[in-house]
Amino acid sequence: MKILLVDDHAIFRQGLKQILETAIDVCETGEAGNAADAMRLVRNEDWDLAILDISLPDRNGIELLKLIKTERPRLPVLMLSMYAEDQYAVRALRGGAGGYLTKESAPEELAAAVRKLVAGGRYITASLAERLAMAIDDHGDRPLHELLSDREYQVLLRIASGKTASEIAVEMSISVKTVSTYRSRILEKMGMKHNAELTHYAVRNGLVG
């Protein structure tokens, strides 16, 4: 089994590698610390599975997921993130991920998810299955944040976390003007007027702590 590990923390990649090599008899791993290196490895080598983080220095993991699925649609992808399911799980599955786990998951659950995806299945926790069902229920009320694009959603989370436009621009590698444009779109789509309303919404809906 050949698995690509994509995370910007070398220590975490090493720990993940040890867990996989212990839990799975025959396991070879490759590593990438950013999206650019990950795409190079995806293009140049064959993999049985890719495990992606959401937070990468050069590109958001959801965006990387979509790039990978465009070039290697048959490659299973497991998202393994510090972010709770509330924040990114449904978007990850819509983007083509075969499963979503938080970094707080037990090693046994990670190994089970890896085996399931490599075998051609999907790995979805009970809580995520419920969220997914709600998200695709045409008769239910769709949450306002589901109206946002992936980039707009990333900006929303950062605004709600109290970050300035300059800080958001640096983190997302975009201009302050672009951040302002995204903010305007977010306010318009969600029917709100200022950042305080966005923050209140995000906290109330469990998008930020």
Summary of the structure (lengths in Angstrom):
residues: 209
radius of gyration: 17.6
end to end distance: 37.3
largest distance: 55.3
contacts: 647
relative contact order: 0.10
helix: 55%
strand: 11%
